[in-house]
């Protein structure tokens, strides 16, 4: 059974809050397993450790809420927001 089949048959049927809670539990469990096995946890936030970690990140993204259309206007707004946020950080030190 693939991760997609498991998702479609089990996780996808859960309410959004339960899916998010489950994803957090799985990620926490993986972190504990990594520590127990003395495996190196990535030093950089967002680094993908392995195939399983990638699949968890993808599922987390799928469960993060409704999709949006990434139009040119969306990217302009995103860019403008980022620049404003960066300016605020520079002003506030």
DRENGUGU-211910 format. One record per residue (C-alpha): x, y, z; residue in three letters. Coordinates in steps of 0.05 Angstrom, whole numbers, padded with zeros to 5 digits, always signed. Last residue first. Layout:
XYZALA...
! end
This chain:
+00336+00925+00297UNK+00267+00954+00295UNK+00277+00991+00230UNK+00312+00931+00197UNK+00257+00884+00219UNK+00203+00931+00193UNK+00238+00936+00126UNK+00241+00860+00121UNK+00167+00855+00136UNK+00151+00907+00083UNK+00194+00872+00032UNK+00161+00805+00047UNK+00092+00835+00042UNK+00109+00866-00026UNK+00136+00800-00051UNK+00073+00762-00029UNK+00029+00816-00061UNK+00067+00811-00126UNK+00065+00735-00123UNK-00011+00734-00113UNK-00020+00785-00169UNK+00020+00739-00216UNK-00028+00683-00198UNK-00012+00628-00148UNK-00082+00598-00143UNK-00096+00577-00072UNK-00109+00509-00041UNK-00150+00499+00022UNK-00114+00484+00086UNK-00049+00456+00113UNK-00067+00383+00101UNK-00033+00377+00034UNK+00028+00413+00061UNK+00032+00366+00121UNK+00026+00308+00073UNK+00084+00334+00033UNK+00126+00345+00095UNK+00111+00275+00119UNK+00130+00246+00050UNK+00196+00285+00052UNK+00211+00258+00121UNK+00198+00187+00097UNK+00243+00197+00037UNK+00302+00223+00079UNK+00328+00280+00122UNK+00298+00340+00085UNK+00328+00406+00109UNK+00275+00455+00131UNK+00313+00482+00191UNK+00388+00472+00182UNK+00427+00430+00231UNK+00395+00366+00207UNK+00385+00314+00262UNK+00442+00266+00266UNK+00423+00196+00284UNK+00434+00175+00356UNK+00380+00121+00348UNK+00341+00148+00407UNK+00347+00219+00382UNK+00322+00201+00313UNK+00264+00161+00343UNK+00245+00220+00387UNK+00244+00266+00326UNK+00203+00215+00287UNK+00152+00213+00344UNK+00147+00289+00344UNK+00135+00289+00268UNK+00082+00235+00275UNK+00047+00271+00332UNK+00048+00337+00293UNK+00018+00302+00232UNK-00036+00271+00275UNK-00055+00339+00306UNK-00059+00369+00236UNK-00103+00313+00211UNK-00147+00319+00273UNK-00157+00394+00263UNK-00174+00383+00189UNK-00228+00331+00204UNK-00208+00259+00187UNK-00226+00225+00121UNK-00160+00244+00088UNK-00121+00207+00142UNK-00151+00139+00130UNK-00166+00113+00060UNK-00138+00170+00019UNK-00075+00178+00062UNK-00061+00103+00063UNK-00070+00101-00012UNK-00023+00160-00021UNK+00029+00130+00025UNK+00028+00068-00019UNK+00000+00000+00000UNK
! end
